[in-house]
Amino acid sequence: MNVVITGASKGFGKAFSEKFAANGYNVFLCARHEESLRSTAEEINSRYPTITTHYKVCDVSSKEEVKTFAE
């Protein structure tokens, strides 16, 4: 199963990312701040190597950025 999580670099989004990954979901993460988003993705990759983690900087208030993320 796959799950898309917005705001994945901190707070609830990060917690949801970790919970889904721990339960075997492939996670597709987005947030506005690249460094913290990359860090979150790296943490998840190291803790849960059997799932796939993708991430991309995306501001969900921008329709064009959301389209790019979805592709």
C-alpha positions in Angstrom: 0.0 0.0 0.0 1.1 3.6 -0.6 0.3 6.7 1.3 0.9 10.4 0.6 1.6 12.6 3.5 1.8 16.4 3.4 3.6 18.4 6.0 5.8 15.3 6.5 8.9 17.1 7.8 7.7 17.7 11.4 4.8 17.5 13.8 1.8 15.4 13.0 2.9 14.8 9.4 6.2 13.4 10.5 4.5 11.2 13.2 2.0 9.9 10.6 4.9 9.2 8.2 6.7 7.1 10.8 3.5 5.2 11.8 2.6 4.3 8.3 6.2 3.2 7.5 6.2 1.1 10.7 3.1 -0.7 9.4 4.7 -1.5 6.0 3.2 1.3 3.9 5.3 2.9 1.2 5.4 6.7 1.9 5.4 9.6 -0.4 6.3 12.7 1.6 6.0 16.4 0.9 6.7 19.5 2.8 8.0 23.0 2.1 11.4 22.8 3.8 13.8 20.6 2.0 16.4 20.0 4.7 14.0 18.8 7.3 12.0 16.8 4.7 15.2 15.0 3.5 16.1 14.3 7.1 12.7 12.8 7.8 13.0 10.6 4.7 16.5 9.4 5.6 15.3 8.6 9.2 12.4 6.5 7.8 14.7 4.8 5.2 17.1 3.7 7.9 14.5 2.5 10.4 12.2 0.8 7.8 14.4 -0.5 4.9 11.7 -2.8 3.5 9.4 0.0 2.4 9.9 2.6 -0.3 10.2 6.3 0.7 9.9 9.1 -1.8 10.0 12.8 -1.0 9.7 16.1 -2.8 9.5 19.7 -1.7 6.0 20.9 -2.3 3.8 23.7 -1.1 0.3 22.3 -1.3 -1.2 25.8 -1.6 0.3 25.9 -5.1 -1.7 24.0 -7.7 1.3 23.7 -10.0 3.5 22.3 -7.2 0.9 19.7 -6.3 0.6 18.6 -10.0 4.3 18.2 -10.2 4.4 16.2 -6.9 1.6 14.0 -8.1 3.4 13.1 -11.4 
